[in-house]
Every structure is written in structure tokens, then in C-alpha cells.
């Protein structure tokens, strides 16, 4: 599911690429993508050609204030 909330930036794209690698029996590429996900704090396990993920404590989680980008305040002086 693209744009899953709570994932570090770019992790959803890596998970999609890894799923394609698993579907196409490209084990080496899937391992490399797993390592890249782990560096961003996402642990992946496989079960019957499906992947399941969870975040580690070291994962860079988006902050609520980063979800929206409000207009900068303007000083009226």
C-alpha cells in the first residue's frame, strides 16, 4: 500500500521494489533491499512470498508537524 503512515521516507517504495524482486525470484536484489530497509529502521520478514514489516526503535519516524506544511508566519511589523 503506497504512502503507508508511520514509515520512514522512501521505505514504501523500497518495500514495493522488494515485493517485485520476491515475485520475480530475484533473491539477491531482495536481500539488498532488505538491508537498505534495515538501515532506515524497517525490519522485514517473509512468509510465503509475502513480506511483513515493523519499525525498530531507531527508525526515523515522521513527526506530526511534518505531515502538513503550514504557511510561514509573517511578522506584521
Biopython code that builds the backbone (N, CA, C, O; Angstrom):
import numpy as np
from Bio.PDB.StructureBuilder import StructureBuilder

atoms = [
    (1, "UNK", "N", (0.847, -1.170, 0.000)),
    (1, "UNK", "CA", (0.000, 0.000, 0.000)),
    (1, "UNK", "C", (0.896, 1.238, 0.000)),
    (1, "UNK", "O", (1.610, 1.466, 0.977)),
    (2, "UNK", "N", (0.883, 2.031, -1.050)),
    (2, "UNK", "CA", (1.751, 3.202, -1.134)),
    (2, "UNK", "C", (1.437, 4.250, -0.074)),
    (2, "UNK", "O", (0.281, 4.456, 0.294)),
    (3, "UNK", "N", (2.484, 4.904, 0.407)),
    (3, "UNK", "CA", (2.314, 6.003, 1.351)),
    (3, "UNK", "C", (1.804, 5.589, 2.713)),
    (3, "UNK", "O", (1.039, 6.321, 3.341)),
    (4, "UNK", "N", (2.220, 4.424, 3.177)),
    (4, "UNK", "CA", (1.761, 3.971, 4.485)),
    (4, "UNK", "C", (2.210, 4.947, 5.564)),
    (4, "UNK", "O", (3.380, 5.327, 5.605)),
    (5, "UNK", "N", (1.293, 5.356, 6.436)),
    (5, "UNK", "CA", (1.681, 6.276, 7.506)),
    (5, "UNK", "C", (2.612, 5.595, 8.499)),
    (5, "UNK", "O", (2.467, 4.409, 8.792)),
    (6, "UNK", "N", (3.556, 6.351, 9.004)),
    (6, "UNK", "CA", (4.464, 5.825, 10.013)),
    (6, "UNK", "C", (5.751, 5.263, 9.459)),
    (6, "UNK", "O", (6.680, 5.009, 10.225)),
    (7, "UNK", "N", (5.843, 5.059, 8.152)),
    (7, "UNK", "CA", (7.075, 4.553, 7.569)),
    (7, "UNK", "C", (8.053, 5.708, 7.324)),
    (7, "UNK", "O", (7.637, 6.823, 7.011)),
    (8, "UNK", "N", (9.348, 5.434, 7.468)),
    (8, "UNK", "CA", (10.323, 6.460, 7.119)),
    (8, "UNK", "C", (10.201, 6.820, 5.640)),
    (8, "UNK", "O", (9.699, 6.028, 4.842)),
    (9, "UNK", "N", (10.655, 7.999, 5.284)),
    (9, "UNK", "CA", (10.569, 8.472, 3.901)),
    (9, "UNK", "C", (11.241, 7.483, 2.948)),
    (9, "UNK", "O", (12.373, 7.057, 3.180)),
    (10, "UNK", "N", (10.544, 7.127, 1.891)),
    (10, "UNK", "CA", (11.082, 6.247, 0.867)),
    (10, "UNK", "C", (10.948, 4.766, 1.149)),
    (10, "UNK", "O", (11.187, 3.949, 0.260)),
    (11, "UNK", "N", (10.572, 4.397, 2.364)),
    (11, "UNK", "CA", (10.502, 2.980, 2.708)),
    (11, "UNK", "C", (9.394, 2.262, 1.948)),
    (11, "UNK", "O", (9.546, 1.090, 1.604)),
    (12, "UNK", "N", (8.272, 2.949, 1.677)),
    (12, "UNK", "CA", (7.196, 2.282, 0.951)),
    (12, "UNK", "C", (7.642, 1.907, -0.459)),
    (12, "UNK", "O", (7.269, 0.845, -0.957)),
    (13, "UNK", "N", (8.428, 2.753, -1.106)),
    (13, "UNK", "CA", (8.944, 2.437, -2.444)),
    (13, "UNK", "C", (9.906, 1.257, -2.383)),
    (13, "UNK", "O", (9.894, 0.401, -3.267)),
    (14, "UNK", "N", (10.738, 1.206, -1.346)),
    (14, "UNK", "CA", (11.649, 0.072, -1.190)),
    (14, "UNK", "C", (10.887, -1.223, -0.950)),
    (14, "UNK", "O", (11.259, -2.270, -1.480)),
    (15, "UNK", "N", (9.824, -1.159, -0.157)),
    (15, "UNK", "CA", (9.014, -2.356, 0.091)),
    (15, "UNK", "C", (8.346, -2.845, -1.191)),
    (15, "UNK", "O", (8.272, -4.049, -1.433)),
    (16, "UNK", "N", (7.858, -1.913, -2.015)),
    (16, "UNK", "CA", (7.241, -2.308, -3.297)),
    (16, "UNK", "C", (8.275, -2.940, -4.224)),
    (16, "UNK", "O", (7.997, -3.954, -4.864)),
    (17, "UNK", "N", (9.462, -2.348, -4.299)),
    (17, "UNK", "CA", (10.521, -2.900, -5.147)),
    (17, "UNK", "C", (10.943, -4.270, -4.651)),
    (17, "UNK", "O", (11.211, -5.173, -5.443)),
    (18, "UNK", "N", (10.999, -4.418, -3.346)),
    (18, "UNK", "CA", (11.385, -5.711, -2.776)),
    (18, "UNK", "C", (10.331, -6.773, -3.062)),
    (18, "UNK", "O", (10.673, -7.923, -3.335)),
    (19, "UNK", "N", (9.060, -6.403, -3.005)),
    (19, "UNK", "CA", (7.998, -7.363, -3.313)),
    (19, "UNK", "C", (8.099, -7.822, -4.772)),
    (19, "UNK", "O", (7.918, -9.003, -5.069)),
    (20, "UNK", "N", (8.388, -6.884, -5.678)),
    (20, "UNK", "CA", (8.568, -7.262, -7.089)),
    (20, "UNK", "C", (9.753, -8.220, -7.244)),
    (20, "UNK", "O", (9.682, -9.180, -8.011)),
    (21, "UNK", "N", (10.841, -7.956, -6.513)),
    (21, "UNK", "CA", (12.009, -8.836, -6.572)),
    (21, "UNK", "C", (11.657, -10.226, -6.063)),
    (21, "UNK", "O", (12.082, -11.224, -6.646)),
    (22, "UNK", "N", (10.887, -10.304, -4.986)),
    (22, "UNK", "CA", (10.457, -11.608, -4.471)),
    (22, "UNK", "C", (9.573, -12.328, -5.479)),
    (22, "UNK", "O", (9.728, -13.529, -5.701)),
    (23, "UNK", "N", (8.649, -11.596, -6.088)),
    (23, "UNK", "CA", (7.743, -12.204, -7.072)),
    (23, "UNK", "C", (8.489, -12.745, -8.288)),
    (23, "UNK", "O", (8.072, -13.731, -8.896)),
    (24, "UNK", "N", (9.602, -12.086, -8.638)),
    (24, "UNK", "CA", (10.380, -12.468, -9.818)),
    (24, "UNK", "C", (11.567, -13.370, -9.489)),
    (24, "UNK", "O", (12.443, -13.573, -10.330)),
    (25, "UNK", "N", (11.602, -13.911, -8.271)),
    (25, "UNK", "CA", (12.686, -14.806, -7.824)),
    (25, "UNK", "C", (14.070, -14.173, -7.956)),
    (25, "UNK", "O", (15.024, -14.838, -8.359)),
    (26, "UNK", "N", (14.175, -12.892, -7.618)),
    (26, "UNK", "CA", (15.465, -12.204, -7.605)),
    (26, "UNK", "C", (15.907, -12.045, -6.155)),
    (26, "UNK", "O", (15.839, -10.959, -5.579)),
    (27, "UNK", "N", (16.361, -13.154, -5.583)),
    (27, "UNK", "CA", (16.710, -13.197, -4.168)),
    (27, "UNK", "C", (17.805, -12.234, -3.768)),
    (27, "UNK", "O", (17.735, -11.631, -2.697)),
    (28, "UNK", "N", (18.826, -12.076, -4.612)),
    (28, "UNK", "CA", (19.920, -11.167, -4.286)),
    (28, "UNK", "C", (19.450, -9.730, -4.158)),
    (28, "UNK", "O", (19.844, -9.017, -3.236)),
    (29, "UNK", "N", (18.613, -9.313, -5.082)),
    (29, "UNK", "CA", (18.076, -7.951, -5.034)),
    (29, "UNK", "C", (17.186, -7.760, -3.807)),
    (29, "UNK", "O", (17.220, -6.712, -3.163)),
    (30, "UNK", "N", (16.393, -8.781, -3.490)),
    (30, "UNK", "CA", (15.519, -8.708, -2.312)),
    (30, "UNK", "C", (16.347, -8.573, -1.038)),
    (30, "UNK", "O", (15.968, -7.837, -0.128)),
    (31, "UNK", "N", (17.482, -9.283, -0.968)),
    (31, "UNK", "CA", (18.358, -9.170, 0.211)),
    (31, "UNK", "C", (18.957, -7.773, 0.320)),
    (31, "UNK", "O", (19.034, -7.210, 1.412)),
    (32, "UNK", "N", (19.383, -7.213, -0.814)),
    (32, "UNK", "CA", (19.941, -5.862, -0.792)),
    (32, "UNK", "C", (18.909, -4.842, -0.330)),
    (32, "UNK", "O", (19.222, -3.939, 0.446)),
    (33, "UNK", "N", (17.679, -4.988, -0.811)),
    (33, "UNK", "CA", (16.618, -4.070, -0.405)),
    (33, "UNK", "C", (16.276, -4.246, 1.066)),
    (33, "UNK", "O", (15.966, -3.268, 1.747)),
    (34, "UNK", "N", (16.328, -5.481, 1.570)),
    (34, "UNK", "CA", (16.101, -5.727, 2.994)),
    (34, "UNK", "C", (17.145, -4.995, 3.822)),
    (34, "UNK", "O", (16.821, -4.382, 4.839)),
    (35, "UNK", "N", (18.414, -5.062, 3.379)),
    (35, "UNK", "CA", (19.494, -4.371, 4.096)),
    (35, "UNK", "C", (19.280, -2.861, 4.093)),
    (35, "UNK", "O", (19.499, -2.195, 5.105)),
    (36, "UNK", "N", (18.854, -2.331, 2.961)),
    (36, "UNK", "CA", (18.607, -0.892, 2.870)),
    (36, "UNK", "C", (17.449, -0.472, 3.780)),
    (36, "UNK", "O", (17.509, 0.574, 4.427)),
    (37, "UNK", "N", (16.408, -1.285, 3.824)),
    (37, "UNK", "CA", (15.286, -1.002, 4.731)),
    (37, "UNK", "C", (15.744, -1.048, 6.182)),
    (37, "UNK", "O", (15.337, -0.217, 6.995)),
    (38, "UNK", "N", (16.590, -2.018, 6.504)),
    (38, "UNK", "CA", (17.081, -2.143, 7.882)),
    (38, "UNK", "C", (17.867, -0.900, 8.301)),
    (38, "UNK", "O", (17.792, -0.478, 9.455)),
    (39, "UNK", "N", (18.616, -0.317, 7.373)),
    (39, "UNK", "CA", (19.373, 0.899, 7.702)),
    (39, "UNK", "C", (18.454, 2.058, 8.052)),
    (39, "UNK", "O", (18.848, 2.960, 8.792)),
    (40, "UNK", "N", (17.234, 2.047, 7.530)),
    (40, "UNK", "CA", (16.295, 3.124, 7.860)),
    (40, "UNK", "C", (15.358, 2.735, 9.003)),
    (40, "UNK", "O", (14.429, 3.476, 9.325)),
    (41, "UNK", "N", (15.600, 1.573, 9.617)),
    (41, "UNK", "CA", (14.832, 1.180, 10.791)),
    (41, "UNK", "C", (13.604, 0.338, 10.505)),
    (41, "UNK", "O", (12.701, 0.265, 11.338)),
    (42, "UNK", "N", (13.553, -0.300, 9.341)),
    (42, "UNK", "CA", (12.412, -1.157, 8.990)),
    (42, "UNK", "C", (12.917, -2.596, 8.897)),
    (42, "UNK", "O", (13.782, -2.909, 8.079)),
    (43, "UNK", "N", (12.371, -3.464, 9.742)),
    (43, "UNK", "CA", (12.726, -4.880, 9.732)),
    (43, "UNK", "C", (11.673, -5.625, 8.928)),
    (43, "UNK", "O", (10.475, -5.414, 9.113)),
    (44, "UNK", "N", (12.128, -6.504, 8.028)),
    (44, "UNK", "CA", (11.215, -7.224, 7.147)),
    (44, "UNK", "C", (11.390, -8.720, 7.356)),
    (44, "UNK", "O", (12.511, -9.211, 7.486)),
    (45, "UNK", "N", (10.279, -9.435, 7.386)),
    (45, "UNK", "CA", (10.328, -10.900, 7.373)),
    (45, "UNK", "C", (9.413, -11.373, 6.253)),
    (45, "UNK", "O", (8.441, -10.707, 5.898)),
    (46, "UNK", "N", (9.746, -12.538, 5.705)),
    (46, "UNK", "CA", (8.985, -13.097, 4.594)),
    (46, "UNK", "C", (8.236, -14.337, 5.038)),
    (46, "UNK", "O", (8.707, -15.113, 5.871)),
    (47, "UNK", "N", (7.062, -14.500, 4.463)),
    (47, "UNK", "CA", (6.264, -15.700, 4.711)),
    (47, "UNK", "C", (5.433, -15.974, 3.467)),
    (47, "UNK", "O", (4.544, -15.199, 3.115)),
    (48, "UNK", "N", (5.732, -17.080, 2.810)),
    (48, "UNK", "CA", (5.001, -17.479, 1.601)),
    (48, "UNK", "C", (4.931, -16.366, 0.555)),
    (48, "UNK", "O", (3.851, -16.009, 0.084)),
    (49, "UNK", "N", (6.090, -15.827, 0.203)),
    (49, "UNK", "CA", (6.212, -14.772, -0.820)),
    (49, "UNK", "C", (5.534, -13.460, -0.448)),
    (49, "UNK", "O", (5.317, -12.606, -1.308)),
    (50, "UNK", "N", (5.202, -13.297, 0.814)),
    (50, "UNK", "CA", (4.670, -12.021, 1.306)),
    (50, "UNK", "C", (5.657, -11.490, 2.320)),
    (50, "UNK", "O", (6.347, -12.250, 2.998)),
    (51, "UNK", "N", (5.714, -10.179, 2.412)),
    (51, "UNK", "CA", (6.621, -9.573, 3.378)),
    (51, "UNK", "C", (5.829, -8.830, 4.450)),
    (51, "UNK", "O", (4.797, -8.214, 4.181)),
    (52, "UNK", "N", (6.334, -8.907, 5.636)),
    (52, "UNK", "CA", (5.743, -8.231, 6.775)),
    (52, "UNK", "C", (6.826, -7.356, 7.386)),
    (52, "UNK", "O", (7.975, -7.781, 7.504)),
    (53, "UNK", "N", (6.468, -6.135, 7.774)),
    (53, "UNK", "CA", (7.466, -5.219, 8.288)),
    (53, "UNK", "C", (7.054, -4.675, 9.642)),
    (53, "UNK", "O", (5.884, -4.691, 10.025)),
    (54, "UNK", "N", (8.071, -4.190, 10.355)),
    (54, "UNK", "CA", (7.856, -3.461, 11.602)),
    (54, "UNK", "C", (8.987, -2.464, 11.740)),
    (54, "UNK", "O", (10.045, -2.617, 11.130)),
    (55, "UNK", "N", (8.758, -1.458, 12.536)),
    (55, "UNK", "CA", (9.771, -0.438, 12.772)),
    (55, "UNK", "C", (10.585, -0.792, 14.004)),
    (55, "UNK", "O", (10.059, -1.339, 14.973)),
    (56, "UNK", "N", (11.862, -0.478, 13.957)),
    (56, "UNK", "CA", (12.700, -0.633, 15.135)),
    (56, "UNK", "C", (12.659, 0.668, 15.925)),
    (56, "UNK", "O", (12.111, 1.669, 15.462)),
    (57, "UNK", "N", (13.223, 0.646, 17.078)),
    (57, "UNK", "CA", (13.250, 1.873, 17.892)),
    (57, "UNK", "C", (14.106, 2.947, 17.253)),
    (57, "UNK", "O", (13.910, 4.136, 17.505)),
    (58, "UNK", "N", (15.051, 2.534, 16.429)),
    (58, "UNK", "CA", (15.944, 3.523, 15.804)),
    (58, "UNK", "C", (15.363, 4.096, 14.511)),
    (58, "UNK", "O", (16.005, 4.923, 13.862)),
    (59, "UNK", "N", (14.172, 3.673, 14.135)),
    (59, "UNK", "CA", (13.564, 4.168, 12.891)),
    (59, "UNK", "C", (13.309, 5.663, 12.980)),
    (59, "UNK", "O", (12.935, 6.189, 14.029)),
    (60, "UNK", "N", (13.516, 6.317, 11.884)),
    (60, "UNK", "CA", (13.236, 7.748, 11.807)),
    (60, "UNK", "C", (11.756, 7.881, 11.465)),
    (60, "UNK", "O", (11.348, 7.675, 10.322)),
    (61, "UNK", "N", (10.970, 8.225, 12.461)),
    (61, "UNK", "CA", (9.524, 8.338, 12.262)),
    (61, "UNK", "C", (9.161, 9.774, 11.896)),
    (61, "UNK", "O", (9.741, 10.721, 12.428)),
    (62, "UNK", "N", (8.207, 9.933, 10.991)),
    (62, "UNK", "CA", (7.777, 11.289, 10.679)),
    (62, "UNK", "C", (7.104, 11.931, 11.887)),
    (62, "UNK", "O", (6.350, 11.273, 12.604)),
    (63, "UNK", "N", (7.374, 13.197, 12.108)),
    (63, "UNK", "CA", (6.745, 13.914, 13.209)),
    (63, "UNK", "C", (5.402, 14.444, 12.750)),
    (63, "UNK", "O", (5.238, 14.749, 11.569)),
    (64, "UNK", "N", (4.429, 14.564, 13.656)),
    (64, "UNK", "CA", (3.108, 15.072, 13.262)),
    (64, "UNK", "C", (3.175, 16.431, 12.591)),
    (64, "UNK", "O", (2.403, 16.704, 11.672)),
    (65, "UNK", "N", (4.085, 17.290, 13.034)),
    (65, "UNK", "CA", (4.169, 18.611, 12.435)),
    (65, "UNK", "C", (4.743, 18.567, 11.018)),
    (65, "UNK", "O", (4.605, 19.536, 10.272)),
    (66, "UNK", "N", (5.386, 17.454, 10.634)),
    (66, "UNK", "CA", (5.911, 17.307, 9.278)),
    (66, "UNK", "C", (4.848, 16.825, 8.301)),
    (66, "UNK", "O", (5.058, 16.861, 7.089)),
    (67, "UNK", "N", (3.726, 16.382, 8.810)),
    (67, "UNK", "CA", (2.672, 15.843, 7.943)),
    (67, "UNK", "C", (2.055, 16.929, 7.077)),
    (67, "UNK", "O", (1.624, 16.669, 5.953)),
    (68, "UNK", "N", (2.015, 18.129, 7.598)),
    (68, "UNK", "CA", (1.498, 19.249, 6.818)),
    (68, "UNK", "C", (2.565, 20.326, 6.773)),
    (68, "UNK", "O", (3.444, 20.373, 7.634)),
    (69, "UNK", "N", (2.493, 21.165, 5.804)),
    (69, "UNK", "CA", (3.466, 22.246, 5.732)),
    (69, "UNK", "C", (2.725, 23.570, 5.778)),
    (69, "UNK", "O", (2.356, 24.117, 4.739)),
    (70, "UNK", "N", (2.504, 24.088, 6.989)),
    (70, "UNK", "CA", (1.764, 25.351, 7.119)),
    (70, "UNK", "C", (2.552, 26.504, 6.526)),
    (70, "UNK", "O", (3.772, 26.449, 6.376)),
    (71, "UNK", "N", (1.819, 27.537, 6.200)),
    (71, "UNK", "CA", (2.467, 28.736, 5.682)),
    (71, "UNK", "C", (3.309, 29.336, 6.785)),
    (71, "UNK", "O", (2.907, 29.325, 7.948)),
    (72, "UNK", "N", (4.479, 29.863, 6.435)),
    (72, "UNK", "CA", (5.314, 30.501, 7.467)),
    (72, "UNK", "C", (4.614, 31.736, 8.031)),
    (72, "UNK", "O", (3.900, 32.454, 7.330)),
    (73, "UNK", "N", (4.844, 31.949, 9.311)),
    (73, "UNK", "CA", (4.251, 33.116, 9.942)),
    (73, "UNK", "C", (4.944, 34.368, 9.432)),
    (73, "UNK", "O", (6.158, 34.386, 9.228)),
    (74, "UNK", "N", (4.164, 35.397, 9.234)),
    (74, "UNK", "CA", (4.712, 36.669, 8.759)),
    (74, "UNK", "C", (4.612, 37.673, 9.885)),
    (74, "UNK", "O", (3.555, 37.861, 10.488)),
    (75, "UNK", "N", (5.739, 38.317, 10.156)),
    (75, "UNK", "CA", (5.755, 39.335, 11.199)),
    (75, "UNK", "C", (5.129, 40.595, 10.622)),
    (75, "UNK", "O", (5.607, 41.117, 9.615)),
    (76, "UNK", "N", (4.065, 41.088, 11.247)),
    (76, "UNK", "CA", (3.304, 42.218, 10.726)),
    (76, "UNK", "C", (3.924, 43.567, 10.985)),
    (76, "UNK", "O", (3.260, 44.579, 10.757)),
    (77, "UNK", "N", (5.145, 43.647, 11.444)),
    (77, "UNK", "CA", (5.761, 44.940, 11.736)),
    (77, "UNK", "C", (6.200, 45.642, 10.516)),
    (77, "UNK", "O", (6.738, 46.746, 10.598)),
]
sb = StructureBuilder()
sb.init_structure("model")
sb.init_model(0)
sb.init_chain("A")
sb.init_seg("    ")
for serial, (resi, resn, name, xyz) in enumerate(atoms, 1):
    if name == "N":
        sb.init_residue(resn, " ", resi, " ")
    sb.init_atom(name, np.array(xyz, "f"), 0.0, 1.0, " ", f" {name:<3s}", serial, name[0])
structure = sb.get_structure()
